């Protein structure tokens, strides 16, 4: 039986489809052990459906994160259906996860573990600091985050290539193939480091999704 996370990988194996937005977002919302956005998911799906042409065109303009970081206007456009909708909460993490599954080579998912890990290393604050950010400020924050990942990849190109080979060997399932790349690789590493730090226990670092 597939785990909830694996179910999301299958549901989004080919990215988002306008006729399946609600069910795909629900699968993504259930896939991670973070607070669900609940009924807000319907509102987000409706807004994404309304902006679908503009949103999908924005995705097409994005290049691989190893090449460049999306410009601020494009990134704001892509985050808007999630962060500017009439929702009770501000689903920051869900927004980044959705962008990751929509364009895996460009976008990295963000949550408490990964954001706090980089925040400690760079003395740049924590994930909680983003809770009150509006769309403009969150766009700038996320772009800065992606820029850091881009720079890490550029500065460690040989090591990244070796780790990607290891990643492919440890997670050969076909539904993982589409999301392989720099964003997912660094997300895995940062997540495990962050989880180990939070639990105060030594944990084996492995790359399988």
LINSUL-V739034 format. One record per residue. N is the residue number from 1. RES is the residue in three letters. SS is DSSP state (alpha for helix, beta for strand, coil for the rest). D_CENTER is the distance of its C-alpha to the mean C-alpha in Angstrom with 2 decimals. Layout:
N|RES|SS|D_CENTER  N|RES|SS|D_CENTER
This chain:
1|UNK|coil|24.50  2|UNK|coil|20.76  3|UNK|coil|18.59  4|UNK|alpha|16.41  5|UNK|alpha|13.28  6|UNK|alpha|15.29  7|UNK|alpha|16.38  8|UNK|alpha|12.95  9|UNK|alpha|12.70  10|UNK|alpha|16.15  11|UNK|alpha|15.72  12|UNK|coil|13.05  13|UNK|coil|14.83  14|UNK|coil|15.75  15|UNK|coil|13.07  16|UNK|coil|14.05  17|UNK|coil|17.79  18|UNK|alpha|19.58  19|UNK|alpha|21.95  20|UNK|alpha|19.46  21|UNK|alpha|16.88  22|UNK|alpha|18.02  23|UNK|alpha|18.18  24|UNK|alpha|14.81  25|UNK|alpha|13.14  26|UNK|alpha|15.47  27|UNK|alpha|14.51  28|UNK|alpha|10.80  29|UNK|alpha|12.15  30|UNK|alpha|14.51  31|UNK|coil|12.44  32|UNK|coil|11.49  33|UNK|coil|14.25  34|UNK|coil|13.32  35|UNK|coil|15.51  36|UNK|coil|15.50  37|UNK|coil|15.74  38|UNK|coil|18.87  39|UNK|coil|20.96  40|UNK|alpha|18.66  41|UNK|alpha|16.72  42|UNK|alpha|19.82  43|UNK|alpha|19.98  44|UNK|alpha|16.45  45|UNK|alpha|17.33  46|UNK|alpha|20.62  47|UNK|alpha|19.30  48|UNK|alpha|16.86  49|UNK|alpha|19.90  50|UNK|alpha|22.06  51|UNK|coil|19.94  52|UNK|alpha|19.04  53|UNK|alpha|21.14  54|UNK|alpha|19.94  55|UNK|alpha|16.23  56|UNK|alpha|16.58  57|UNK|alpha|18.80  58|UNK|alpha|16.33  59|UNK|alpha|13.85  60|UNK|alpha|16.89  61|UNK|coil|17.66  62|UNK|coil|14.61  63|UNK|coil|15.52  64|UNK|coil|13.98  65|UNK|coil|12.50  66|UNK|coil|15.53  67|UNK|coil|17.70  68|UNK|coil|16.54  69|UNK|coil|14.14  70|UNK|coil|14.06  71|UNK|coil|16.87  72|UNK|alpha|16.72  73|UNK|alpha|18.36  74|UNK|alpha|16.04  75|UNK|alpha|12.91  76|UNK|alpha|14.91  77|UNK|alpha|15.90  78|UNK|alpha|12.49  79|UNK|alpha|11.50  80|UNK|alpha|15.09  81|UNK|alpha|15.20  82|UNK|alpha|12.98  83|UNK|alpha|14.42  84|UNK|coil|17.88  85|UNK|coil|18.82  86|UNK|coil|21.68  87|UNK|coil|19.81  88|UNK|coil|21.16  89|UNK|coil|17.98  90|UNK|coil|15.22  91|UNK|coil|12.01  92|UNK|alpha|9.79  93|UNK|alpha|7.24  94|UNK|alpha|7.60  95|UNK|alpha|7.34  96|UNK|alpha|3.93  97|UNK|alpha|3.33  98|UNK|alpha|6.33  99|UNK|alpha|5.92  100|UNK|alpha|4.22  101|UNK|alpha|7.17  102|UNK|alpha|9.32  103|UNK|coil|9.34  104|UNK|coil|8.10  105|UNK|coil|10.54  106|UNK|coil|9.43  107|UNK|coil|5.82  108|UNK|coil|3.79  109|UNK|coil|1.72  110|UNK|coil|5.22  111|UNK|coil|8.28  112|UNK|alpha|11.96  113|UNK|alpha|12.54  114|UNK|alpha|10.43  115|UNK|alpha|11.28  116|UNK|alpha|14.80  117|UNK|alpha|15.29  118|UNK|alpha|14.85  119|UNK|alpha|16.71  120|UNK|alpha|19.56  121|UNK|alpha|19.87  122|UNK|alpha|19.91  123|UNK|coil|21.64  124|UNK|coil|19.17  125|UNK|coil|18.97  126|UNK|coil|16.66  127|UNK|alpha|13.77  128|UNK|alpha|16.71  129|UNK|alpha|17.88  130|UNK|alpha|15.25  131|UNK|coil|16.56  132|UNK|coil|19.23  133|UNK|coil|17.67  134|UNK|coil|18.39  135|UNK|alpha|16.48  136|UNK|alpha|18.12  137|UNK|alpha|17.53  138|UNK|alpha|13.85  139|UNK|alpha|13.47  140|UNK|alpha|15.44  141|UNK|alpha|13.62  142|UNK|alpha|10.16  143|UNK|alpha|12.22  144|UNK|alpha|14.01  145|UNK|alpha|11.08  146|UNK|alpha|10.19  147|UNK|alpha|13.97  148|UNK|alpha|14.34  149|UNK|alpha|12.16  150|UNK|alpha|14.20  151|UNK|alpha|17.32  152|UNK|alpha|16.76  153|UNK|alpha|16.49  154|UNK|alpha|19.54  155|UNK|alpha|21.52  156|UNK|coil|21.00  157|UNK|alpha|21.07  158|UNK|alpha|23.56  159|UNK|alpha|21.90  160|UNK|alpha|18.49  161|UNK|alpha|20.48  162|UNK|alpha|22.22  163|UNK|alpha|19.21  164|UNK|alpha|17.70  165|UNK|alpha|21.11  166|UNK|alpha|21.01  167|UNK|alpha|17.63  168|UNK|alpha|19.21  169|UNK|alpha|22.26  170|UNK|alpha|20.72  171|UNK|coil|18.50  172|UNK|coil|20.66  173|UNK|coil|19.82  174|UNK|alpha|19.48  175|UNK|alpha|16.44  176|UNK|alpha|14.43  177|UNK|alpha|15.85  178|UNK|coil|13.76  179|UNK|coil|10.44  180|UNK|coil|12.45  181|UNK|coil|12.37  182|UNK|alpha|11.84  183|UNK|alpha|8.05  184|UNK|alpha|8.07  185|UNK|alpha|11.43  186|UNK|alpha|10.92  187|UNK|alpha|8.16  188|UNK|alpha|10.94  189|UNK|alpha|13.62  190|UNK|alpha|12.47  191|UNK|alpha|11.78  192|UNK|alpha|15.25  193|UNK|alpha|16.92  194|UNK|alpha|15.75  195|UNK|alpha|16.85  196|UNK|alpha|20.09  197|UNK|alpha|20.74  198|UNK|alpha|20.36  199|UNK|alpha|22.54  200|UNK|coil|25.01  201|UNK|coil|25.43  202|UNK|coil|25.18  203|UNK|coil|22.75  204|UNK|coil|22.66  205|UNK|coil|19.65  206|UNK|coil|18.81  207|UNK|coil|16.21  208|UNK|coil|16.44  209|UNK|coil|13.40
